[in-house]
């Protein structure tokens, strides 16, 4: 199995995360940020990953440090678990509807980090979760995984539905990009490396 464990301890957070790319959609999550738990649970399920995550952070201040540092750790785990990337498809693209919302995520596991998001998240909060943290999480995830991550929110009214569609689409796009294709010899790049 392609798997990695990342431990990160700062004055603000203490995170222990294990990601298996070739999983069964199983998640064991405890972040102290319930909405993020929900998003990571469905990310795991729809990407067919396994994710074990125990995070303790200064959520008494707000969810920022915990959310950001989980994005960092998840990105590092994805990069490490992919290893030399031999035989992977590299690119992934997924559209996911969620009732009124439609999101698209396109990824390239290129070793060149870049993040773009287009579209609106209408409300500033979902429950107690500050929705600007979606950008923070995705940006840090893309940066640490060293991937191109493009998120397009085509439309939607309900903020929960929009964010859920984004996380599901990201899971499906990454599942496609990380899939090993027996036709690919070495890495899928004319440079000879990713």
N, C-alpha and C positions, 0 to 999 in steps of 0.2 A: 504493500500500500504506500502511496505517496502521502506522507504525513510529516507534520512538524509541530514542535511545541515551543512556545514563546513565553517567557516569564519577564515581566517588566515591573519594577518597583520604583516609585518616585515618592516625593513628599505628598503627592496628591492622589496617587492611585497605586494599587497592588493588583496585578493582573497575571493570571495563569491561564493560558489558552492553548488548546490542541486542536489542530485542523487536519482532517483526513480528506483528501480530494476524492478518492475512490470509496465513497461511503454509501450509506443506505438512508440518508436523510434524518439521522438521529442527532438530537441536540440535548445537551445538559447545560443550562444557562442560569447564571445568577449574577446579575450586574448591578442591582439596586436601581436600575432604570427600566421600569416595566414596559414602556412602549418599545424601547430598544430590544429588550428580550423578545418581544413579539415579532419585531422585524427580523431579528437574527434567527429565530425559530423557523420562520417561513423561508428565509434565505437558505437555510440548511436543507429544509425539506425539498424545495423546488430545484436546488442545485445538486441534490443527491450527495451532499457532503456529510461528514460527521464533525460536530463541533462541540467541544467541552470548554466551558468558559466560566471561570470564577473571577469576578472583579469586585474589588472594594475601592470606593472612591469617596471624595469629599462632596457627596450629593447633598449634604446639608447646606452647601453653598449654592450649587446648581449642578446640572447634569453634564456641563461642558467638558471638564477634564476626563471624566469617565468615558464619555462617548468618543472623544478625540483619541484617547489612548487605546481604546478597544479597536478603533479604526487602524491605528498604527500597528498594533499587534496582529490583527487579522491580515493586514497587507504583508507584514514580514513572514507570517506563517505560510501564506499562499506562495510567496516567492521561494521560500526555502523548500516547501513541499514539492514544487515543480522541478527542482533540481536543474539539470542541464536542458530541460525542455525538449529533449529529443522525441520526435514522433508526434508532438501535440499539434492540434489543428491551428492553434495560435489565435485565430479570430473567432468571435462569437457575436451574434445579433439576435435579440429577442424582443418581440412586442408582447405585452401582457395587458389585457383589459381587467379592470376591477370595477364592476358596475358602471358608474358614470365616467370613470377615468381610463385613459389609455397612455401607457408609458412604453418607451423603447430604450433599450440599453445596447450599446455596441462597444465591444472591448477588443483590444489588441495587446497580447502579452509580449510586448515588443522590447522590454527592458528600457523603454523611454517613457518616463512618467508624464502623463498629461491628463487633466480633468476638465471637462466642459459640461455644463448643465444649461438646458434651455427649457423655458416654460415656467409656469407660476405655481407656487404653493400658497393657496389663498389665505389660510389662517396662520397666525403666529404661534399657536399652541395646539397640540392634540393632548387632551387631558392635562398632565403636568409637564409634558415634553415640549421644549422649545424647538419649533420646526427649523430654525436656522441651523440647528445642529446636524440636520441631514446633510447639508453642504459640507460641514466640517468633517463629518465621518467619512463621506465619500471621497473627499479631497485627500485626506490622510491615507485612506485605504489604497487609492490609486497611486499615490506617491511612494508608499512603502512596498507595494507589490510591483512597482516599476512597470505599470501598464498604462495604456491609453484607456480612459473610461469616459464615454460620452453618454450622457443621459438626456433624453428628450421627453418632456411631458407634453404630449400632443393636446390633451384637454382633460378636464375634470372639474368637479365642483366640490366634492368632499375631500378634505385634506388627508384624512386617514386613508381613504381609498387611493389617492394619488401616491402617497409615500409607499403604501403596500405594493402597488403596481410596480414602482421603481425597484424595490428590493426583490420582488419575484422575477422581474425582467433581468436584473443583474445576475441573479442566481442562474437563470437559464442560459444567459449569454456566457457566463463563466463555465458552466457545465459543458457547453459546446466547445469553447476555446481550449479547455484543459483535456478534452477527449484525445486519447491516443489513436491515431489513424495508421494502420499497418502499412499503408501505401507510402507514408512519409518516411524517408530515410534521413537520419540526422535531424537537424532543426529546419523548420520551414522559413528559411531566409537565404537570400543570395549572398549575404555577408558571411554565412557559415557559422553564425552564432547569434544568440538572442540574449 
